[in-house]
Amino acid sequence: MLGWHSAWHAAIAFVVALVAGAMNAIAGGGTNISFPTLLWLGLAPIHANATSAVALWPGSLGGAWGFRREIQRSEARWLWFALPSLVGGAIGAYLLVHTPSTFFRAIAPYLVIGSSVLIAVEPAIKRRLRSDARRRSSAWLLLEGAILLVMAVYGGYFGAGISILILTALGLLGLDDIHQANGLKNVYTLAIKGVAVAYFIVEGIVVWHDALLMAVGAIIGGYLAAVIGRRASAATMRWIVVLIGAGMGIAMLVQIS
């Protein structure tokens, strides 16, 4: 497990977390930058993923608080789906810890690239949610829970692009209010990543020097994003995320080839 290598290591980790926190606040996709950067700084894939998750998790708290009114007026059944989110997050975290690092290193570039594609099509997904979402009867509860459970497993295991996946699932399952969907997305993400973060901490795979420094950077970045967002559109930030995430994913592919 690696700690401080140099002042450059600390500076890079902080700046990347600053950017990742801002991206998560505006368009999502912060993991696309924080995870590959930690790999580049020398962390093993599993440690890099765990450290990134711990560092960026506080942002979900702010997101859930920001949508608290939408969450409060949501139907009770949607709030109950925080339970499969917790279970799935725990399963995903367990799989990550017990997955050979060579396997994770092999699939990680495809996860990064795939999540970048999801972020690129976010506007189309949101239009779909607004126009085509339909209410479902209570008979869909089991299916809804199973779908969100699968999403949560992926979120606990890696999680890049998980916000878009959850929004898509909620729309297809009948939630036609995009604001409520965003609020619930933050609740589910908070649960998924929260239990995963707790498991990573218990397993001792978090590189704390990096995690604590990056958490500060992510919090500051999320705050500054509110100011930056007045000058740069969400679409601009989204394409920055897509280009950087795709570029880093390709670089990771080249590195392991």
C-alpha positions as CSV (number, residue, x, y, z in Angstrom):
1,M,0.0,0.0,0.0
2,L,1.4,3.3,-1.0
3,G,1.4,6.6,0.9
4,W,3.2,9.8,0.2
5,H,5.8,9.6,-2.5
6,S,6.5,13.3,-2.9
7,A,4.9,16.7,-2.8
8,W,4.0,16.1,-6.5
9,H,2.0,13.1,-5.5
10,A,0.0,15.1,-3.0
11,A,-0.5,18.0,-5.3
12,I,-1.8,15.8,-8.2
13,A,-4.1,13.8,-5.9
14,F,-5.6,17.0,-4.5
15,V,-6.1,18.8,-7.8
16,V,-7.6,15.7,-9.4
17,A,-10.1,15.3,-6.5
18,L,-10.9,19.0,-6.8
19,V,-11.9,18.5,-10.4
20,A,-13.6,15.2,-9.7
21,G,-15.8,16.8,-7.0
22,A,-16.7,19.6,-9.4
23,M,-17.6,17.1,-12.1
24,N,-19.8,15.0,-9.8
25,A,-21.7,18.2,-8.8
26,I,-22.3,19.3,-12.4
27,A,-22.3,16.3,-14.7
28,G,-21.1,13.2,-12.8
29,G,-18.1,11.0,-13.8
30,G,-15.6,12.1,-11.2
31,T,-14.5,8.5,-10.8
32,N,-13.4,8.5,-14.4
33,I,-10.6,10.9,-13.4
34,S,-9.9,9.9,-9.7
35,F,-9.5,6.2,-10.3
36,P,-7.2,6.2,-13.3
37,T,-5.1,9.0,-11.7
38,L,-4.6,6.9,-8.5
39,L,-3.5,4.0,-10.8
40,W,-1.0,6.3,-12.5
41,L,0.3,7.4,-9.1
42,G,1.1,3.8,-8.3
43,L,-1.8,2.4,-6.3
44,A,-2.9,-1.2,-7.1
45,P,-6.3,-1.3,-8.8
46,I,-8.3,-2.5,-5.8
47,H,-6.7,0.1,-3.5
48,A,-7.2,2.8,-6.1
49,N,-10.9,2.0,-6.4
50,A,-11.4,1.9,-2.7
51,T,-9.5,5.1,-2.0
52,S,-11.4,6.9,-4.8
53,A,-14.7,5.8,-3.4
54,V,-13.8,7.0,0.1
55,A,-12.6,10.3,-1.2
56,L,-15.6,11.1,-3.4
57,W,-18.4,9.7,-1.2
58,P,-19.1,12.9,0.8
59,G,-20.4,14.5,-2.3
60,S,-23.4,12.2,-2.3
61,L,-24.4,13.6,1.1
62,G,-24.6,17.1,-0.4
63,G,-26.6,15.8,-3.4
64,A,-29.2,14.1,-1.2
65,W,-29.5,17.2,1.0
66,G,-30.0,19.4,-2.1
67,F,-32.9,17.3,-3.3
68,R,-34.4,16.7,0.1
69,R,-37.8,18.3,-0.8
70,E,-38.1,16.0,-3.9
71,I,-37.1,13.0,-1.8
72,Q,-39.7,13.8,0.9
73,R,-42.6,13.9,-1.6
74,S,-41.6,10.6,-3.3
75,E,-43.8,7.5,-2.9
76,A,-42.8,5.3,-0.1
77,R,-42.0,2.4,-2.4
78,W,-39.1,4.4,-3.9
79,L,-37.6,5.1,-0.5
80,W,-37.7,1.4,0.4
81,F,-35.4,0.7,-2.5
82,A,-32.6,2.1,-0.5
83,L,-32.5,-1.4,1.1
84,P,-31.5,-3.3,-2.1
85,S,-29.1,-0.4,-2.7
86,L,-27.4,-1.2,0.6
87,V,-27.4,-5.0,-0.1
88,G,-26.1,-4.6,-3.6
89,G,-23.4,-2.1,-2.5
90,A,-22.2,-4.6,0.1
91,I,-22.1,-7.4,-2.5
92,G,-20.2,-5.3,-5.0
93,A,-17.7,-4.2,-2.4
94,Y,-17.1,-7.9,-1.3
95,L,-16.6,-8.9,-4.9
96,L,-14.1,-6.1,-5.4
97,V,-12.0,-7.1,-2.4
98,H,-12.1,-10.8,-3.3
99,T,-11.5,-10.3,-7.0
100,P,-7.9,-11.0,-8.3
101,S,-6.2,-7.6,-9.1
102,T,-5.2,-8.9,-12.5
103,F,-8.8,-9.5,-13.4
104,F,-9.9,-6.1,-12.2
105,R,-7.0,-4.4,-14.0
106,A,-8.1,-6.1,-17.2
107,I,-11.8,-5.0,-17.1
108,A,-11.3,-1.5,-15.5
109,P,-10.5,0.3,-18.8
110,Y,-13.8,-1.0,-20.3
111,L,-15.7,0.1,-17.3
112,V,-14.2,3.6,-17.6
113,I,-14.9,3.9,-21.3
114,G,-18.4,2.5,-20.9
115,S,-19.3,4.9,-18.2
116,S,-17.9,7.8,-20.4
117,V,-20.3,6.7,-23.1
118,L,-23.2,6.7,-20.6
119,I,-22.3,10.3,-19.6
120,A,-22.2,11.3,-23.3
121,V,-25.8,10.2,-23.8
122,E,-27.1,11.6,-20.6
123,P,-29.2,14.4,-22.3
124,A,-31.0,11.8,-24.5
125,I,-31.7,9.6,-21.4
126,K,-33.1,12.6,-19.5
127,R,-35.4,13.4,-22.5
128,R,-36.5,9.8,-22.4
129,L,-37.3,10.0,-18.7
130,R,-39.4,13.1,-19.2
131,S,-41.4,12.0,-22.2
132,D,-41.8,8.2,-22.0
133,A,-41.7,7.2,-18.3
134,R,-44.9,5.4,-17.2
135,R,-46.2,4.5,-13.8
136,R,-46.1,0.8,-12.9
137,S,-48.4,-1.1,-10.7
138,S,-47.3,-2.6,-7.4
139,A,-46.8,-5.9,-9.3
140,W,-43.5,-4.5,-10.5
141,L,-42.0,-4.1,-7.0
142,L,-40.0,-7.3,-7.2
143,L,-38.7,-6.5,-10.6
144,E,-37.8,-3.0,-9.6
145,G,-36.0,-4.2,-6.5
146,A,-34.0,-6.8,-8.6
147,I,-33.0,-4.2,-11.2
148,L,-31.8,-1.7,-8.6
149,L,-30.0,-4.5,-6.7
150,V,-28.0,-5.3,-9.9
151,M,-27.2,-1.6,-10.3
152,A,-26.1,-1.5,-6.7
153,V,-23.8,-4.4,-7.1
154,Y,-22.1,-2.6,-10.0
155,G,-22.0,0.6,-7.9
156,G,-20.3,-1.1,-5.0
157,Y,-17.8,-2.9,-7.3
158,F,-16.8,0.1,-9.4
159,G,-19.5,2.7,-9.9
160,A,-18.4,5.0,-12.7
161,G,-21.5,6.0,-14.6
162,I,-23.8,4.6,-11.8
163,S,-25.8,7.9,-11.6
164,I,-26.9,7.6,-15.3
165,L,-27.6,3.9,-14.8
166,I,-29.9,4.6,-11.9
167,L,-31.7,7.4,-13.6
168,T,-32.3,5.2,-16.6
169,A,-33.6,2.4,-14.4
170,L,-36.0,4.7,-12.5
171,G,-37.4,6.1,-15.8
172,L,-38.0,2.7,-17.2
173,L,-39.6,1.6,-14.0
174,G,-42.2,4.4,-14.1
175,L,-40.7,7.4,-12.2
176,D,-41.6,10.3,-14.5
177,D,-40.5,13.2,-12.4
178,I,-36.8,13.9,-13.2
179,H,-36.3,15.9,-10.0
180,Q,-37.5,13.1,-7.8
181,A,-35.4,10.7,-9.9
182,N,-32.3,12.8,-9.2
183,G,-33.1,13.0,-5.5
184,L,-33.6,9.3,-5.2
185,K,-30.5,8.7,-7.3
186,N,-28.5,10.5,-4.6
187,V,-30.1,8.5,-1.8
188,Y,-29.3,5.2,-3.6
189,T,-25.8,6.3,-4.4
190,L,-25.3,7.4,-0.8
191,A,-26.4,3.9,0.4
192,I,-24.4,2.0,-2.3
193,K,-21.2,3.9,-1.8
194,G,-21.7,4.2,2.0
195,V,-21.8,0.5,2.7
196,A,-19.0,-0.1,0.2
197,V,-16.8,2.6,1.8
198,A,-17.4,1.0,5.2
199,Y,-16.4,-2.4,3.9
200,F,-13.3,-1.0,2.3
201,I,-12.3,0.6,5.6
202,V,-12.9,-2.6,7.6
203,E,-10.8,-4.5,5.0
204,G,-8.0,-2.0,5.3
205,I,-7.6,-1.4,1.6
206,V,-7.9,2.4,1.8
207,V,-4.8,4.5,1.3
208,W,-5.7,7.1,3.9
209,H,-3.1,9.7,3.0
210,D,-4.6,10.0,-0.4
211,A,-8.2,9.5,0.7
212,L,-8.3,12.2,3.3
213,L,-6.5,14.8,1.1
214,M,-8.7,14.0,-1.9
215,A,-11.9,14.2,0.3
216,V,-11.0,17.7,1.1
217,G,-10.3,18.5,-2.5
218,A,-13.6,16.9,-3.6
219,I,-15.7,18.9,-1.1
220,I,-14.0,22.1,-2.2
221,G,-14.5,21.2,-5.8
222,G,-18.2,20.5,-5.3
223,Y,-18.7,23.9,-3.7
224,L,-16.8,25.8,-6.4
225,A,-18.8,23.9,-9.1
226,A,-21.8,26.0,-8.1
227,V,-19.9,29.2,-9.0
228,I,-18.3,27.7,-12.1
229,G,-21.7,26.3,-13.3
230,R,-23.0,29.9,-13.7
231,R,-20.4,30.5,-16.4
232,A,-19.9,27.0,-18.0
233,S,-22.9,25.0,-19.1
234,A,-23.5,21.5,-17.9
235,A,-23.2,20.3,-21.5
236,T,-19.7,21.8,-21.7
237,M,-18.7,20.1,-18.4
238,R,-20.2,16.8,-19.6
239,W,-18.2,16.7,-22.7
240,I,-15.0,17.5,-20.7
241,V,-15.9,14.5,-18.6
242,V,-16.5,12.3,-21.6
243,L,-13.3,13.3,-23.4
244,I,-11.1,12.9,-20.3
245,G,-12.7,9.6,-19.2
246,A,-12.5,8.1,-22.7
247,G,-8.9,9.3,-23.0
248,M,-7.9,7.8,-19.7
249,G,-9.7,4.5,-20.5
250,I,-7.8,4.2,-23.7
251,A,-4.5,5.0,-22.0
252,M,-5.3,2.3,-19.5
253,L,-5.9,-0.2,-22.3
254,V,-2.6,0.7,-23.8
255,Q,-0.8,0.3,-20.5
256,I,-2.1,-3.2,-19.9
257,S,-1.6,-4.4,-23.5
